[in-house]
């Protein structure tokens, strides 16, 4: 927090950013340096008396350039008086006595560029607010805000200030409604409140480049299924963003590390970890999420603490946020390039568990997007890029057992892993014909009995009582299959 005399002028009636309003002159003292060759030495000696504030250079041009052309002065802190040597340190006094410097009055002129976002926003928003927007999510050139109703009328002003204080940004958007309110694809309606109306962003992460339309990507409140999650490089950021995540890996060590990472990153309510085969996980997770959706019991998220209070009023009591479970997953992530594409056969008939036509018709409006990573060997020739895309789409069609057209699958290069070996990601909407195809259950799709019993045990209360109930259910499943003949 800046000292009071350095704060910007207050203008709480502003609705459109006007930088010219933010001008201020602060009377101070300065040390005139006579010998420019001693500037570094004098700056070090006078450091205890110097002014040290962000965005303000302690060395400024001498105000009397006609007489002291090309020379600089050192700005001193407010406690220093140019006509009272008792207000400076002994070392500075010696320099004055040696005629190496001279203490003079100095008017420090401040403008909009000298103040940060927090300083400007506090000067224009009403002081009756319990908190101000101090942070935003960034994706490439785009900043995403989730402004509360009490500051909605100032959204364009807030966006303009963010844009002016962050030169790497060119677009600021604000969420208008909850995820999925106006779209079956579970995107959220947004408004560009400052800058260019360009929501196609490019993000660099882990030496990889990701390009996507922010207005159409996955967002808070969505459900994400990470089929081969590892230690959580996809699952954890998605959970941090407020997505409901089902994360699975066959390697028990990876899941042990994932559980530890969930605790470290404090995203426990958002992630459901599994340690089973990928095919069985795909089918189980779809049914489990739908069951939670049908139950009507939302996910309860603890309230966040108030930020940056502007008044002495007690903060408004917060209540837990209730996040409804979506009808199905918005995205499936399958990041195991060596074999992930082979697992997409598990989506065949994966929604046949729905018993009524009404349920099926509703589900058909919400088919998930599948993102599967795969390797491809390059072949010589100028048409390699088009050939690679056709080959990847062919692999998807093969394991999906459904002809996918090239324009139905978005294939992009992730990175080169060897001179002739490239990792690609293929993204496509799960075809309704595949999701609801009548097909016999395959052995590879079945949940292993121990894994099923462990999941049931947790669902039935855990502990020895949960295990007992699970075994009892298993017994009656066998009885049911045999037609009640024991």
N, C-alpha and C positions, 0 to 999 in steps of 0.2 A: 504494500500500500504506500503510495506517494505521500510525503508530507503535505499538509493542507495547502500551503502557499503554491505548490506545484501542480495541484489538481486542475483539470480543465474547467472552463466556465460552464455553469449549469444552464440548460435550456430544455425544460420538460415539456414544452409545447411543440417540439420538433417532431414531424412525421415523415419528412423527406430529408435525407442527409444533406447538410450544407456545411462543408468543411470550413468556409470562411468565418463561421461563427466562433470557431475554436482558435482564438488568438489571445495571448496573454503575455504581459511583461512583468517579470519578477526582478525587483531591485536587489542586487547583490554586490559583492566586492570581487575584485580580480587582482592577480599579481601580474604586472607587466614585466616581461622578460626582455632585458636590453640586449643580451648577446644570444643570438639564435643558436649558436654552437653549444650553448650550455642548457638548451631546452630539456633534453632528456635527464640531465643531472638535477636540474632545479625541480622538475616534475617529481622525481623520486624523493627529494628532500622535503618538498611541500605537501607530499601525499596526505599526511594527517589533517591538513587544513583544506584540502581540495573537495569539491563537490562530486559525489559519486552517485549518479542516478542513471537508470537505463534510458537509452536513446538520446542522451545528452553528452556530447563530447566535452571533456574537461578543458581541452585547448580550443580556443576560439580566436578569430582574427582580432587584432587590436582595433578598438572602435575609432581611434584616430589614425586612419591609414595615410592621411596626408603627411603627417609628421613621422609616423612609425610604419612606413610601408613594408609589407611582407613579414611583419612581426606578429607574434601571437601573445595572448594573455591566458593565464590559468584561472579558471572559474573557482571561486572559493565557496565554502558552505555558508549557509545563512547566518550562523553565529559570528562569523568574522566581520569586523567593521574596519573599513579602509583607513579610518582616522584614529583607530585605537589598537596599538600594537599588543596590548595585553590580551587581545582576543585570538592571537595566533600563537603557534608553538615557538619555542626558543630557537629552533633551527631556522624557521621562516624569518624571525626577527633578525638573526645574524645576516641573512641574505639582504634584508632591507638596509641594514647598517653598512653592508659592503657595497651598496648601490648596484647589486646584481639584479634586484627586482624593485618594483615600486607598487604599493597598494593603491588601487584606484577604484572609484565607484563603477559599477557595470550593470547595465540593464539586459537581463537575459530574456530574449524574445522567443516565446514558444508558439508553435502552431499545431495543426492536426497531426502531423507526422511524428511529433514528439510523444504522443500518448498512445498507449496500447488499447486493445479492444475493451478490456475490463474498465479502464478509466473512462472511455467515451460512453460506453453503454450505461454506466452508473450515472452519468451526467444528463442523460436524455430520458431514461425511463422513470416513471413515477416512484417516489420514495416510499409509497405505501405497499409496494410489492414485497412479498415474503421471500422471494428468490428471483434471480435473473438467469437467463440462459447463458451459461459460461462454457459449454462444450458442444461439440457436434461430431457426427461420424463423417469420415472422409473416405471417398472412393475415387482415386485419380484426381481429376480437376473439379469434382463435385463435392459439396458439403451438404449433409442431410441433417435437418433439424426436426424435432418433434415438440413444437412449441405448445405451451399450455394456453388455455382459453384467455387467461388474464392478460397475456401479452400479444394476443392475436392481432389487435389493431396496429401494433408496432412491427409486424413481421417484415414488411418491406424495408423499414429503417434498420432493423437488426441484420437482415440479409446484406444490405449495402455496407454496413460497418464491417461485417465478417469478410466480405469480398475485398474491401479496401485494405484490411489489415493482414490479408493472406494472399500475397501475389501469385502463389501457385494455384489458386482457385479461380475458376471462371464462371461457375454456376452454383447457386444456393437454392435448395428445395426444402419445402416444409410438407410433412405428412398431413393430409386433410382428414382421413378416416382410418379406422382400424383395417388391418390386413384382411383382404377378401370381402370387404363390405360391398364393393362395386365391381368385383371381377371374380369369375369362377377360377381364374388362374392364380388367385391368392397374391396378387400384387396389390399395392395400396395406392389410392388416388393421391397425387402429389401436386403441389403448385410451385412453379419457379418464382421465387420471391426476389431474386437478384441475379443479374448476369445473363449469360446466353442460355436459350432453351435447348441445351444439348445434354442429354442424359446418357449418352454412350460413353462409357469410361474405360480406361485402361489401367490395370493395377499390376505392379510387379511384386511378387512374393516368392521367396525361396528359389531365386534365379529363374522364375517362370513368369510369363506375361499372360494376364487374363483380360480379355476384352468382352464387355457385356453391356447391355442396356440396363442401367440402374433401375429404371421404372418398371422393368419386367423381370428382374432377378428375384432370388428368394430373400425374404424379409421377416422382421419380427412377427412371431405368432404362427409361422409356418411349421410344418413337420418335415424333418429331413431324416432320411435313412442312409446311414453310412455303412455299407455292407462289408467293406474291408478297411476298418478304421485305423488299424495300427495303434499308435499311442495317442491319436486324436488330432492330427494336423488339420483336418477338415471339421471334425465334430466340435472341438473346443471353440474356434472362432464363431461357428454358427450358433453355439449355445450362448456365447458372450453377446451376440447380437439379439438374442431373445427368441431363438428358434427352439422348438421341441425336437430333440435329437434322439434317434435310436442308433446306437453305435455297436458294431459287432466285429469281432476278429476271432479266427480259429486258434490263434496263438495265445495260450493262457498268460504268458509273460507280458504280451502287449496289453491285454486287458487289465492286468495288475498295475501296469504303468499308467494306463488310461484312468483307472479309478483314483490313483494318486494325483494325477494331473487335474482331475475333476475337483478334488479337494483344494489343491493349490490355487486354482483359478476361480474357486467359489461359484461353480455352475451346477452344483449337485441337483437342484430341482429340474434342470432342463435336460439332462442326459440320462438315458436308460442303457447301460452297458450289457452286452451279451457276449457269450463265448461258445458259439456253435457254428456249424457249417453254414456257408453263405447262402446256399439254396434254401435250406430250411428256415434260415433267418428271414429271407425275403418274404416268404409266404406267412410265417408266423407274425412278423411285425405288421403286415397289412391287416391281419385279422385282429391283432391286439389293439392297434390304434383305433380301428373301427368300433371295437367293443367299448373303449373308453369314450369315444365320441357319442355312442348311443346311450351310455350311462348318464350323460348330462352333468357329470362331476368335473368341474374345470381344474386346471393346474393352478395352485395358489402360490404366488410369488411374493416374498416379503417386501414391504415398501422400502423405497430408497430414502436416505436422509435428505433433509432440505439442503440446498446449496446457496452459498453467498447471500446471506440475509442482508437486506438494505435498510431494515428498520429494527427497532428494539422490540417489536411485537413478538409474542411467542409464536413459534411455527404452527401452522395448521396441522392437526393430527392426520396422519396418513393411514390408509387401510391397505391390506394385501391386495395385489393385483390378481384378478382371476382371468386366466388365459384358457379359453375353450379349446378342447382337443379338436383338430380338423377332422373331416370325414375320412381323409386319406393323406398320404404323403404328397407334398408338392414336388420333391426331388429325391431320387435315389443316386447316391454317389458310389461308384465302383472303381476304386483306385488301386488295382492290382494288374498292371499292364500285361504281365506275362500270361494271365489266364482269366481275367475278369469277364471278357466277352463270352466265355464258355458258360458263365453262370446265368446269363439272361434267359436261358430256357425256363428258369424258375418262375418267370412272369406269365408263362403260358397257363391260362385258366386260373390265375392267382386270385381272381375276384369271383369265382364260381361259388364261394361259400355263402354269398348273399342269396337268401331264400325267396324273396318276393320280387316281382317285376318292378314294383315301385322303388325298392332299394337299388336295384340294378340301374334303372333309368336315372336316378339321382347320382349314382356313382359315376356313370358315363360322362357326366359333366366335369368331373374332377380328375381325369387321368393324369398320373404323375409324369414328370420329365426324368428320363434316365440319362445319367452321364457316365459313360464307361470308357476307361483308359485302355489303350492297346498299343502294341508295338507294330511297326511295319518296316520291312526291308526295302530300301530304295533300289530302283532299277535305273540303268542309264537311259537318258532320253529327255527331250525338252518337255514332254507331256507328263512328267513324273507326278506333279502335284495333283492333276486331275485323275491319274491312274491310282494314286494312293487313296484318294477319297472314294473312288469306286470300289477298291479292294476292301476298305474298312466297312463301307456300307454293305458289301457282300458278306463279310463276316457277321455283321449284325443280323442280316436276313437269315443266314444259315442257322445260327443258334436260336433266333427268335421263331424260326420255322414259319416265317412270314415275309413275303417280298416287300422290302422297303425301297422306295424310290430315292434317288440321290438328293432330290430337293426336300425330302422328309427328314434327313439326318444332317445336322450341323457338325461338320468335321473340321477341327482346327489343330494345328501343330502345337504341342506343348513345349517340347525341347528335343534336341538331338542327343542321344545317349552314346552314339558311336558314329564313325564316318558315314556308314550306310544304314544306320538304324535310327528311326525316329519314333518318338512317343506321340500319339494322337489321342484326342478326346472326342468321342462321338456322343452327341446329345440329341435325343429324340423323344417325342411324346409317345407314351405307350399306346399302341393301337387298341381300340376297343375290341376288335376282332380277336386279338391275342389274349387280352385280359379275361374275356368271357368265353373263350373257346372250351367246348366240352371235351375233356381229356381225362384219361385215367390217371390217378395219383401215381407218381413215379417214386421209386425207392429213394432216389437222391434228394427228393423234395421233403421227405418225412423228417420230423423232428426226432432226434434220438431219444429213446425212453428216459435215460438219466437226465438229459437236459430238460425234457418236458416236465419231469417230476420236480426238478429243482425250481423251475419257473412256477409251477403250480404251488409248490411249498411256500414260496415267497408270497404269492397271491392269496394264499389261504392262511396267512398270519405268521408264517415262519416257525422256527423252532420245532420241537418234537411233535407238537400238535399239528403243525402244518404238514409235516412228513406223513403223519398218520392219516390225515384227510386226503393227501395226495394218493397214498396207497389204496385207500378206500375207493377213490374215483377210478383208479386204474382197474381195480377188481370189477367194478360195475361196467366199465368200458368193454372188458373181455366178455362179461355176461351178455351185454347188448349185442356184440358181434356174433355170438353163438346162438342168438335167438332165445335167450333165457334157458339154454340147456347146459347144465353144469355136469 
